Amino acid sequence: MLLLGACSTVEKLNPFGPSAPKVKPTELGVIQPTAELKTLWQANVGSAGEFTFSPAVVGDSVYAAARDGTVARFDGGRQIWRIAAGQPISGGVGSDGKLVVVGTPKGEVLAFEAATGRETWKARVSSEVLAAPAVAEGLAIIRSGDSRIFGFDAVDGKRRWVYQRSTPALSLRSNVGVLPAGRVTLAGFPGGKLVAIANNNGAAVWEVTVALPKGATELERVADVTSSPVVSGSMVCAAAFQGRVACFDSNSGNTIWSRDMSSSAGLDIDSRYVYVADDKGAVHALDARSGASIWKQDKLTLRDLSRPVVLGNRVAVADYQGVVHLLRREDGAFAARANTDGSAVRAEPAHLGAGLLVQTAKGGLYALEAR
């Protein structure tokens, strides 16, 4: 009985769980638009099923995948190629414009030529691949479901290194990936840690604490970094579920500021503010130098928001009904709104030129531009 009760509580805690919200999300009210979110193009790659798929954007090219094994390339919305991988895929896509990499529920890593879609090599990791791979510095960098990070040679798929660390007894099952940043790759971990991993040998260059687990039970002590960090100049910022939002000096690892705030969706940053979507559905703008609150948009409560993305002097965030909201940078007021196909935007939206690309749970790809 105790085990069953614990499992039930974990499901309620898990922001990535499939169950519907127990409390009704906020209904969208009428807004007075001061801008326009225009759809430049749209396409469909296939359903995500129970997984989360994020597309890779390289210049004008978009690489996307689906649960059934479909992988496709679109240039300016025009399909260049579409292939069947021959097995289910369980995470998003990584690409540097030369190589396209995806992962499977069985821990296989599949690499294809970006120009033609031809398979080039296969590899294997220690468990399912829930996150989008990264391709940088001559490496295909893969995160497995057991929080190990693997570096494979981008040319032949040979394993160069693997990074692993101890994890708490209880953690969230998430689709968080890694972020290449020059000669290191940044990765958040269960227990609230953020680590910079050297691309040449997989060693930890530095480690910082985004959040410290708190509470008397294992459930209360879940404090995982379940979203991608962001880098701005010499500053790196990250957020933790049931934890904090914090910014650090990327050279020394020293904390610049931190704020108690739970976020599983993540954040973005510009020259003035850090924008965070918290787990209650509010979007916050915090001063990038001090962490002080600038504004809060709380009219999207429990709408299961995506990571915010900065678009010039505005901020975009998507929700569980596939609605993309555009907020004003200065005060968080609604500037515009655009509908997609009605299904959730689970993955982090991606920058596409001066605009935005989202992939929905039904497999819709929408390239949007703010005007």
C-alpha positions in Angstrom: 0.0 0.0 0.0 2.8 2.4 0.8 4.5 1.7 -2.5 1.3 2.3 -4.4 0.7 5.5 -2.5 4.2 6.7 -3.3 3.9 6.0 -7.0 0.7 8.0 -7.1 2.3 10.9 -5.4 5.3 10.8 -7.8 2.8 11.0 -10.8 1.2 14.1 -9.3 4.6 15.6 -8.7 5.9 14.9 -12.2 5.4 17.9 -14.5 6.0 15.6 -17.5 3.3 13.1 -16.5 0.5 12.2 -19.0 -2.4 12.7 -16.6 -4.7 15.7 -17.1 -4.5 18.6 -14.6 -6.5 18.0 -11.5 -7.4 21.7 -11.4 -8.9 23.4 -14.4 -6.4 25.5 -16.3 -7.2 29.2 -16.8 -9.5 29.9 -19.8 -8.0 32.4 -22.3 -9.5 35.8 -22.2 -9.9 38.3 -25.1 -6.8 40.4 -25.7 -6.1 43.6 -27.5 -3.3 42.8 -29.9 -0.4 45.2 -30.3 1.5 42.9 -32.6 0.9 39.9 -34.9 2.2 36.3 -34.8 2.2 35.3 -38.4 2.6 31.7 -39.6 5.3 31.7 -42.2 4.9 28.0 -43.0 3.6 24.7 -41.5 4.2 21.0 -42.0 3.6 17.7 -40.2 6.2 15.1 -39.4 4.0 12.7 -37.3 2.8 12.1 -33.8 5.0 12.3 -30.7 3.0 9.6 -28.9 4.1 9.5 -25.2 7.5 11.2 -26.0 8.6 14.8 -26.4 10.1 15.8 -29.8 12.1 18.9 -30.4 13.3 19.9 -33.9 16.8 21.0 -34.8 17.3 24.2 -36.7 20.4 25.0 -38.7 20.1 28.1 -40.7 17.0 27.8 -42.8 16.9 24.0 -42.4 14.6 22.2 -40.0 15.2 18.6 -39.0 12.3 16.8 -37.2 11.3 13.3 -36.1 8.2 11.4 -34.9 7.4 8.4 -32.7 6.9 6.0 -35.7 10.5 6.5 -36.8 10.0 9.3 -39.4 12.8 11.7 -39.8 12.5 14.7 -42.2 14.2 17.8 -43.4 12.4 21.0 -44.4 14.1 24.1 -46.0 11.9 27.1 -45.7 8.9 24.9 -45.2 9.6 22.8 -48.3 10.3 19.1 -47.6 13.7 18.1 -48.9 13.6 14.4 -47.7 11.7 12.1 -45.4 12.9 8.7 -44.3 11.7 5.8 -42.1 14.4 4.9 -39.5 12.9 1.4 -39.3 12.2 1.6 -35.6 10.5 3.9 -33.1 12.2 7.1 -32.0 11.9 8.5 -28.5 13.5 12.0 -28.5 14.2 15.0 -30.6 16.7 15.7 -33.3 20.3 17.0 -33.1 22.1 18.4 -36.1 25.0 20.6 -37.1 23.9 20.8 -40.8 26.1 17.9 -41.8 24.9 15.1 -39.5 21.4 14.4 -38.1 21.2 12.3 -35.0 18.2 10.7 -33.1 17.8 8.1 -30.3 15.4 5.2 -29.6 13.6 3.7 -26.6 16.1 0.8 -26.7 19.1 3.1 -26.4 20.2 3.0 -30.0 21.7 6.1 -31.6 21.1 6.6 -35.3 23.0 9.1 -37.5 22.1 10.3 -41.0 23.6 12.5 -43.6 21.9 15.9 -43.4 22.0 16.4 -47.2 20.4 13.2 -48.2 19.0 11.4 -45.1 21.2 8.4 -45.8 22.2 6.4 -42.6 25.9 6.8 -41.8 26.4 4.9 -38.4 24.7 3.4 -35.4 25.8 3.3 -31.7 24.3 2.4 -28.4 23.9 4.0 -25.0 23.0 2.5 -21.6 19.2 3.2 -21.6 16.4 4.9 -23.5 17.1 8.3 -25.2 14.5 10.8 -24.2 16.3 14.0 -25.1 17.4 15.5 -28.3 21.1 14.8 -29.1 23.5 17.6 -29.7 26.1 17.8 -32.5 29.1 20.1 -32.0 32.9 20.1 -31.9 33.1 16.9 -34.0 30.9 15.1 -31.5 27.4 13.6 -31.3 26.5 14.2 -27.6 23.8 11.9 -26.3 22.0 11.9 -22.9 20.5 8.6 -21.9 17.6 8.2 -19.5 19.9 7.2 -16.6 21.5 10.6 -16.8 24.7 9.5 -18.5 26.3 11.7 -21.1 28.0 10.0 -24.1 30.3 11.6 -26.6 30.5 9.8 -30.0 32.8 10.7 -32.9 30.5 12.5 -35.4 32.3 10.8 -38.4 32.3 7.1 -37.5 30.2 6.9 -34.3 32.9 5.5 -32.1 32.5 6.3 -28.4 35.1 8.8 -27.2 33.9 9.2 -23.6 31.1 8.9 -21.2 30.3 11.1 -18.2 28.3 9.8 -15.3 27.6 10.9 -11.7 25.6 9.5 -8.8 21.9 10.6 -8.7 19.3 10.7 -6.0 17.1 7.8 -5.1 14.2 9.6 -6.7 14.2 11.8 -9.8 11.9 13.0 -12.5 11.7 11.3 -15.9 12.4 14.2 -18.2 13.5 15.0 -21.7 16.1 17.5 -20.8 19.1 17.4 -23.1 22.5 19.1 -23.1 23.8 22.5 -24.4 27.1 22.8 -26.2 28.9 26.0 -25.2 32.3 26.3 -27.0 34.7 23.7 -25.6 32.3 22.4 -23.0 28.8 20.9 -22.9 26.5 22.1 -20.1 24.2 19.5 -18.5 21.7 19.8 -15.6 21.2 16.8 -13.3 18.9 15.4 -10.6 19.7 16.9 -7.3 20.0 20.4 -8.6 23.5 20.3 -10.1 24.7 22.0 -13.3 28.0 20.6 -14.8 30.3 21.8 -17.6 31.8 18.7 -19.3 34.9 19.0 -21.5 34.3 18.0 -25.1 37.7 16.6 -25.6 37.7 14.0 -22.8 34.3 14.1 -21.0 35.8 15.3 -17.7 33.9 17.8 -15.4 35.4 21.3 -15.8 33.2 22.8 -13.1 30.1 22.0 -11.2 27.6 24.4 -9.5 24.5 24.0 -7.4 21.3 25.4 -8.9 19.2 24.1 -6.0 19.6 22.1 -2.8 17.1 19.4 -2.1 14.8 20.3 0.8 12.2 18.4 2.9 11.9 15.3 5.1 10.8 12.8 2.4 12.4 11.8 -0.9 9.4 13.3 -2.8 9.9 16.7 -1.1 13.6 16.5 -1.9 13.2 16.2 -5.6 15.1 19.2 -7.0 16.0 18.4 -10.6 17.3 20.5 -13.4 14.8 19.5 -16.1 15.3 22.2 -18.6 18.2 23.5 -20.7 20.5 26.2 -19.2 21.0 29.5 -21.1 24.3 31.3 -21.7 24.7 35.1 -22.1 28.2 36.4 -22.3 30.1 35.1 -19.3 26.9 34.3 -17.4 25.0 30.9 -17.4 21.5 30.6 -15.9 19.4 27.5 -15.0 16.3 26.6 -13.2 15.3 23.6 -11.1 12.0 21.9 -10.3 11.0 22.5 -6.6 14.2 24.6 -6.4 15.6 27.9 -7.6 16.5 30.0 -10.6 20.1 30.9 -10.5 22.8 32.6 -12.6 26.5 31.9 -12.3 29.8 33.2 -13.7 30.7 30.7 -16.3 34.4 31.1 -15.8 34.6 30.8 -12.0 31.3 29.0 -11.2 30.5 31.7 -8.6 26.8 32.5 -8.0 25.7 35.9 -9.2 22.2 35.6 -7.8 19.5 33.1 -7.1 15.7 33.1 -6.5 13.5 30.5 -5.0 11.2 29.4 -7.8 10.1 26.0 -9.2 10.4 25.6 -12.9 10.5 22.5 -15.0 10.0 24.4 -18.3 13.0 26.6 -18.1 14.1 30.1 -19.0 15.6 32.5 -21.6 17.6 35.7 -21.3 18.3 38.9 -23.1 20.5 41.9 -22.3 18.2 43.1 -19.5 16.0 40.3 -18.2 15.8 36.6 -17.4 12.3 35.2 -18.4 11.1 32.1 -16.5 7.9 30.0 -16.8 7.2 28.6 -13.4 5.3 25.4 -12.6 2.1 27.2 -11.7 1.9 28.7 -15.2 3.1 32.2 -14.5 5.8 33.9 -16.6 8.3 36.1 -14.7 10.8 38.7 -15.9 13.7 39.0 -13.5 16.5 41.6 -13.6 19.5 39.8 -15.3 22.0 41.5 -13.0 20.3 41.0 -9.6 17.3 38.6 -10.0 14.9 41.3 -8.8 11.3 40.9 -10.0 10.3 43.2 -12.9 6.9 41.8 -13.8 4.7 38.7 -13.6 2.1 37.4 -16.1 -0.2 35.1 -14.2 -3.1 34.8 -16.6 -1.8 31.5 -18.0 -2.2 29.5 -14.7 -1.9 25.7 -15.1 -1.6 25.9 -18.9 1.5 23.7 -18.8 3.8 26.3 -20.4 6.8 25.8 -22.5 10.2 27.5 -22.0 9.9 31.2 -22.8 11.8 32.4 -25.9 13.0 35.9 -26.5 11.9 37.4 -29.9 13.4 40.9 -30.1 11.5 43.1 -27.7 8.9 40.4 -27.0 8.7 37.0 -25.3 6.9 33.9 -26.7 5.6 31.0 -24.7 3.4 28.0 -25.8 0.9 26.0 -23.8 -0.9 22.6 -23.6 -3.5 23.5 -26.3 -0.8 24.5 -28.8 -1.5 28.2 -28.3 1.6 30.5 -28.7 1.4 33.6 -26.6 3.5 36.7 -27.4 4.2 39.0 -24.3 5.6 42.5 -24.3 9.1 42.7 -22.9 8.5 45.8 -20.8 5.5 44.7 -18.8 4.5 41.1 -19.7 1.1 42.2 -21.3 -0.3 40.1 -24.1 0.8 41.4 -27.5 -0.5 38.6 -29.8 -1.6 35.0 -29.9 -1.5 32.3 -32.5 -3.2 28.8 -32.6 -1.5 25.7 -34.0 -3.3 22.3 -34.2 -4.7 22.2 -30.6 -2.2 19.7 -29.2 0.4 20.5 -26.6 3.8 22.1 -27.3 5.9 20.0 -24.9 9.3 20.7 -26.4 11.3 23.8 -26.0 10.5 26.2 -28.9 13.4 26.9 -31.2 14.7 30.1 -32.8 14.2 30.2 -36.6 15.8 33.2 -38.1 14.1 36.2 -36.4 11.1 34.0 -35.6 10.1 30.9 -33.8 9.6 27.2 -34.5 7.3 24.9 -32.4 6.6 21.2 -32.8 3.3 20.0 -31.3 2.4 16.6 -29.9 0.5 15.8 -33.1 3.6 16.4 -35.1 2.8 19.9 -36.4 5.7 22.1 -37.3 4.9 25.8 -37.2 7.3 28.6 -38.2 6.0 31.9 -36.7 7.2 35.4 -37.0 6.3 38.4 -34.8 5.3 41.6 -36.5 
